[in-house]
Amino acid sequence: MNANEVILVNENDEEIGVMDKMEAHKKGLLHRAISVFIFNLNNEWLLQQRAQHKYHSGLLWSNASCTHPMGGEDEISAANRRLEEEMGMEASLEKLFSFQYKAYLDSDLIEHELDHIFVGYTNQKPDINPAEVCDYRYISTEGLKEEIKTNPEIFSEWFKLLFERIHKEIKV
């Protein structure tokens, strides 16, 4: 398995195969994913603005990092790897929950993921990878709630789906 492939899973997160990432997104096949949410010690959300050239959701604001685990890579290792690759950060991560969603994206792609959600707290300043991220910012829960309400189109689909649940789970 290489970095351009995803692990296809059934609804119980059991592996059923491997497929090219773009093909899986064109066909809308269920695959395993990781999403990392980072908060600073003021309980502000760390958002990243996805690089413009990403294969989907370019320039949209989203959570600190996302990835697809590689073959043989456990969830926490994938979460830590991607946080370092995208944001140049380390944090002690804790798994919150997993959830499944399907969203229709730009470029005629379909994001159909069984997403494992991790959260961490740190005041470490991001050192963003410009190949993955074009900007970052911290925002309060109230500020973020208002932005999602007034400008939902500037956020990634999965982030909008996860915001309220994470807010309730960790009470930030």
C-alpha positions in Angstrom: 0.0 0.0 0.0 1.3 3.5 -0.8 0.3 7.0 0.2 -2.0 7.4 -2.8 -4.2 4.5 -1.6 -6.9 4.2 1.0 -8.1 1.3 3.0 -11.7 0.3 2.1 -13.8 -0.8 5.0 -17.3 -2.0 5.8 -19.6 -0.3 8.3 -17.9 -2.2 11.1 -14.5 -0.8 10.1 -13.3 -4.2 8.9 -10.8 -3.9 6.0 -12.2 -5.2 2.7 -9.6 -3.9 0.3 -7.3 -1.1 -0.9 -7.9 1.3 -3.7 -6.4 4.4 -5.3 -7.4 7.4 -3.3 -8.9 9.3 -6.3 -10.8 6.3 -7.6 -12.3 5.7 -4.1 -13.4 9.4 -3.9 -14.8 9.3 -7.4 -16.9 6.2 -6.6 -17.8 7.3 -3.1 -16.6 4.1 -1.5 -16.4 3.8 2.3 -12.8 4.1 3.5 -10.9 4.7 6.8 -9.9 8.2 7.8 -8.5 10.2 10.7 -9.4 13.7 11.8 -7.4 15.6 14.5 -8.8 18.5 16.4 -6.4 20.7 18.4 -7.2 23.2 21.1 -4.9 25.6 22.9 -4.9 26.1 26.6 -7.5 28.9 26.2 -9.8 26.2 24.7 -9.6 27.9 21.3 -10.0 25.7 18.2 -7.0 25.5 15.9 -8.2 25.7 12.3 -6.2 25.2 9.1 -7.0 26.6 5.7 -6.3 23.8 3.3 -3.8 24.5 0.5 -5.4 25.8 -2.7 -4.1 22.9 -4.8 -5.5 20.1 -2.6 -7.5 17.5 -4.7 -10.7 18.7 -2.9 -11.8 21.4 -0.5 -8.9 23.7 -1.3 -8.8 27.0 0.7 -11.6 25.8 3.0 -11.1 26.1 6.8 -11.0 22.8 8.6 -9.7 21.0 11.7 -6.0 20.8 12.5 -5.2 17.8 10.3 -6.8 14.9 8.4 -5.4 11.8 6.8 -6.0 8.2 5.6 -4.0 5.6 7.5 -1.5 3.6 5.6 -1.4 -0.2 5.5 -0.3 -1.5 8.9 -0.5 1.9 10.5 -2.7 2.2 13.6 -5.1 5.1 14.1 -3.1 7.0 16.7 0.1 6.7 14.7 -1.6 8.1 11.6 -3.1 10.9 13.7 0.3 11.9 15.1 2.1 11.5 11.8 -0.3 13.8 10.0 -0.4 16.5 12.7 3.4 16.6 12.3 3.3 16.6 8.5 0.7 19.3 8.1 1.1 21.5 11.1 4.6 20.8 12.4 3.2 20.0 15.8 3.1 17.4 18.5 0.3 16.9 21.1 -0.9 14.1 23.3 -3.9 12.9 21.4 -6.9 11.0 22.7 -9.5 9.3 20.6 -13.0 10.7 21.1 -15.2 8.6 18.8 -15.7 7.3 15.2 -18.4 8.3 12.8 -19.4 7.6 9.3 -20.5 10.2 6.8 -21.0 10.8 3.1 -20.5 14.3 1.5 -20.5 15.5 -2.1 -17.5 17.7 -2.7 -16.0 19.9 -5.4 -14.4 18.3 -8.4 -17.2 15.7 -8.6 -15.7 13.8 -5.6 -17.5 12.0 -2.9 -16.1 11.8 0.6 -17.5 8.6 2.2 -15.5 7.9 5.3 -15.4 6.0 8.5 -13.6 8.8 10.4 -11.7 8.3 13.7 -11.7 11.5 15.6 -8.8 12.6 17.9 -8.4 15.6 20.1 -5.3 17.2 21.7 -4.3 20.3 23.7 -1.1 22.3 23.2 0.2 25.8 23.1 2.9 24.8 20.6 2.9 27.2 17.7 2.2 25.6 14.3 4.9 25.4 11.7 2.7 24.8 8.7 3.7 22.8 5.7 2.8 25.0 2.7 2.3 22.0 0.5 -0.7 21.1 2.7 -1.8 24.2 4.5 -1.9 27.9 3.4 -2.9 29.4 6.8 -4.0 28.7 10.3 -5.8 30.5 13.1 -7.3 30.0 16.6 -10.9 30.8 17.3 -13.3 30.6 20.3 -16.2 28.2 20.2 -18.7 31.1 20.1 -16.8 32.8 17.3 -16.6 29.6 15.3 -20.3 28.9 15.9 -21.2 32.3 14.5 -18.9 31.9 11.5 -20.3 28.5 10.6 -23.8 29.9 10.8 -23.1 33.0 8.7 -20.5 31.6 6.3 -20.9 27.8 6.1 -19.3 27.7 2.6 -15.8 28.6 3.9 -15.6 25.3 6.0 -15.0 21.7 4.9 -18.0 19.5 4.9 -16.7 17.1 7.6 -15.8 20.0 9.9 -19.3 21.3 9.8 -20.7 17.8 10.5 -18.3 17.4 13.5 -18.3 20.8 15.1 -21.4 20.5 17.4 -20.6 16.9 18.5 -17.1 17.7 19.4 -18.2 20.9 21.2 -20.7 18.8 23.3 -18.2 15.9 23.9 -15.4 18.0 25.3 -17.3 21.0 26.4 -15.1 23.7 25.0 
